[in-house]
């Protein structure tokens, strides 16, 4: 399971030192240093070295992860080898275009004894089709992210399609990830503005059950964190639910009641998830 909240995850190119440092100084819950889409082929090696230096500098103070290049490219194994050498400063490795459990198994093997966790981007029709099997491909897996841009391109779907058209895919990914016990993070909105379109899209996935979202501009961080942080009243109720269940267990009772509600383990799971997303007291 994830060890840090991912309400707002900021992605920055490892090849651009100014943007990467700005991201690392931000209030994002996690920063992803990108070696894939944001880096040209001729800069892959230098970007990998730059990412390693930034992880060493910042990884002890905040969650930092690296999006590597996909399987099938010349860079995936050097990327994973470099990540394996970064030790505990690296939070996780993000594998793009995940399409099979074997890819996760290979990534796990190449990371060796590294404590880094694994996240996957599902952004191809094959990845969506096989998501349930992919989600159990490695015990190292922490989170699944939907990559809308690549997925829209391969599906032939317009980037301006209404939010509702993504619902079946969102539901499929959410169900598979939850069955595997991992978190679900929404992919970035295809604009950089903190506007109604962004906030409506993120509120939609929050209400579906997603844990957070990627953002591609610092301007979106505050709104994302606010959307995916439970209201204080909801947090207080979650604590009351767990306290009531603990008191019932101490009495030897198999059930508990609170405010006219019968409490059970399903409500306890929901309450724990709320507290995991809440701001520390």
JOLIN-V125840 format. One record per backbone hydrogen bond with DSSP energy under -0.5 kcal/mol. NH is the residue of the N-H (numbers start at 1). CO is the residue of the C=O. E is the energy in kcal/mol with one decimal. If there is no record, write none. Layout:
BEGIN
nh:NH co:CO e:E
nh:NH co:CO e:E
END
This chain:
BEGIN
nh:9 co:213 e:-2.5
nh:10 co:8 e:-0.6
nh:10 co:30 e:-2.3
nh:11 co:215 e:-2.0
nh:12 co:32 e:-2.8
nh:14 co:34 e:-2.1
nh:16 co:13 e:-1.3
nh:17 co:15 e:-0.7
nh:20 co:16 e:-2.7
nh:21 co:17 e:-2.5
nh:22 co:18 e:-2.1
nh:23 co:19 e:-2.4
nh:24 co:20 e:-2.4
nh:25 co:21 e:-1.4
nh:26 co:23 e:-1.5
nh:29 co:8 e:-1.8
nh:30 co:8 e:-1.1
nh:31 co:63 e:-1.7
nh:32 co:10 e:-2.9
nh:33 co:31 e:-0.6
nh:33 co:65 e:-3.0
nh:34 co:12 e:-3.0
nh:34 co:32 e:-0.6
nh:35 co:67 e:-2.4
nh:39 co:36 e:-1.8
nh:43 co:40 e:-1.8
nh:44 co:41 e:-1.2
nh:47 co:43 e:-2.5
nh:48 co:44 e:-2.0
nh:49 co:45 e:-1.9
nh:50 co:46 e:-2.3
nh:51 co:47 e:-2.6
nh:52 co:48 e:-2.1
nh:53 co:49 e:-2.0
nh:54 co:50 e:-2.3
nh:55 co:51 e:-2.7
nh:56 co:52 e:-2.1
nh:57 co:53 e:-1.7
nh:58 co:54 e:-2.9
nh:59 co:55 e:-2.5
nh:61 co:58 e:-1.9
nh:62 co:58 e:-1.4
nh:65 co:31 e:-2.7
nh:66 co:92 e:-1.9
nh:67 co:33 e:-2.2
nh:68 co:66 e:-0.8
nh:68 co:94 e:-1.8
nh:73 co:70 e:-1.5
nh:79 co:75 e:-2.5
nh:80 co:76 e:-2.5
nh:81 co:77 e:-2.5
nh:82 co:78 e:-2.3
nh:83 co:79 e:-2.4
nh:84 co:80 e:-2.4
nh:85 co:81 e:-1.1
nh:85 co:82 e:-0.5
nh:86 co:83 e:-1.6
nh:87 co:84 e:-0.6
nh:89 co:86 e:-1.1
nh:90 co:87 e:-1.2
nh:91 co:64 e:-3.2
nh:91 co:89 e:-0.6
nh:92 co:64 e:-0.6
nh:93 co:117 e:-2.4
nh:94 co:66 e:-3.2
nh:95 co:93 e:-0.7
nh:95 co:119 e:-3.1
nh:96 co:94 e:-0.7
nh:98 co:121 e:-2.4
nh:103 co:100 e:-0.7
nh:104 co:100 e:-1.0
nh:105 co:101 e:-2.2
nh:106 co:102 e:-2.6
nh:107 co:103 e:-2.5
nh:108 co:104 e:-2.6
nh:109 co:105 e:-2.2
nh:110 co:106 e:-2.6
nh:111 co:107 e:-1.8
nh:112 co:108 e:-0.8
nh:112 co:109 e:-0.7
nh:114 co:111 e:-2.2
nh:117 co:91 e:-2.4
nh:118 co:140 e:-2.2
nh:119 co:93 e:-2.9
nh:120 co:143 e:-2.1
nh:121 co:95 e:-2.8
nh:122 co:120 e:-0.5
nh:122 co:145 e:-2.9
nh:123 co:121 e:-0.7
nh:128 co:124 e:-2.2
nh:129 co:125 e:-2.7
nh:130 co:126 e:-2.2
nh:131 co:128 e:-1.2
nh:134 co:130 e:-2.2
nh:135 co:131 e:-2.3
nh:136 co:133 e:-0.9
nh:137 co:134 e:-2.1
nh:141 co:138 e:-1.3
nh:142 co:118 e:-3.4
nh:143 co:118 e:-0.9
nh:144 co:183 e:-2.0
nh:145 co:120 e:-2.8
nh:146 co:185 e:-1.2
nh:147 co:122 e:-2.3
nh:147 co:145 e:-0.5
nh:148 co:146 e:-0.8
nh:151 co:147 e:-1.5
nh:152 co:148 e:-3.2
nh:153 co:149 e:-2.0
nh:154 co:150 e:-2.3
nh:155 co:151 e:-2.2
nh:156 co:152 e:-1.2
nh:157 co:152 e:-2.6
nh:161 co:158 e:-1.6
nh:165 co:162 e:-1.7
nh:166 co:163 e:-1.7
nh:167 co:164 e:-1.5
nh:170 co:166 e:-2.8
nh:171 co:167 e:-2.8
nh:172 co:168 e:-2.1
nh:173 co:169 e:-2.5
nh:174 co:170 e:-2.6
nh:175 co:171 e:-2.4
nh:176 co:172 e:-2.1
nh:177 co:173 e:-2.6
nh:178 co:174 e:-2.6
nh:179 co:175 e:-2.2
nh:180 co:176 e:-1.2
nh:181 co:177 e:-0.6
nh:181 co:178 e:-0.9
nh:182 co:177 e:-2.4
nh:183 co:142 e:-2.5
nh:185 co:144 e:-3.0
nh:186 co:212 e:-2.9
nh:195 co:193 e:-1.2
nh:199 co:195 e:-2.6
nh:200 co:196 e:-2.9
nh:201 co:197 e:-2.0
nh:202 co:198 e:-2.2
nh:203 co:199 e:-2.3
nh:204 co:200 e:-2.0
nh:205 co:201 e:-1.7
nh:206 co:202 e:-2.2
nh:207 co:203 e:-2.4
nh:208 co:204 e:-1.4
nh:209 co:205 e:-1.4
nh:210 co:205 e:-2.5
nh:211 co:184 e:-3.0
nh:212 co:184 e:-0.7
nh:213 co:7 e:-1.9
nh:214 co:186 e:-2.5
nh:215 co:9 e:-3.0
nh:220 co:217 e:-2.1
nh:221 co:218 e:-1.6
nh:224 co:220 e:-2.1
nh:225 co:221 e:-2.7
nh:226 co:222 e:-2.3
nh:227 co:223 e:-2.6
nh:228 co:224 e:-2.2
nh:229 co:225 e:-0.5
nh:229 co:226 e:-0.7
nh:230 co:228 e:-0.6
nh:234 co:231 e:-0.5
nh:235 co:231 e:-2.2
nh:236 co:232 e:-2.7
nh:237 co:233 e:-2.0
nh:238 co:234 e:-2.1
nh:239 co:235 e:-2.1
nh:240 co:236 e:-2.0
nh:241 co:237 e:-2.5
nh:242 co:238 e:-2.1
nh:243 co:239 e:-2.5
nh:244 co:240 e:-2.5
nh:245 co:241 e:-2.1
nh:246 co:242 e:-2.4
nh:247 co:243 e:-2.5
nh:248 co:244 e:-2.1
nh:249 co:245 e:-2.4
nh:250 co:246 e:-2.2
nh:251 co:247 e:-1.5
nh:252 co:248 e:-0.6
nh:252 co:249 e:-1.0
nh:253 co:248 e:-2.8
nh:256 co:263 e:-0.9
nh:258 co:261 e:-2.3
nh:261 co:258 e:-2.1
nh:263 co:256 e:-3.3
nh:263 co:261 e:-0.6
nh:268 co:264 e:-1.7
nh:269 co:265 e:-2.5
nh:270 co:266 e:-2.0
nh:271 co:267 e:-2.4
nh:272 co:268 e:-2.5
nh:273 co:269 e:-2.0
nh:274 co:270 e:-2.0
nh:275 co:271 e:-2.3
nh:276 co:272 e:-1.9
nh:277 co:273 e:-1.1
nh:277 co:274 e:-0.7
nh:278 co:274 e:-0.8
END
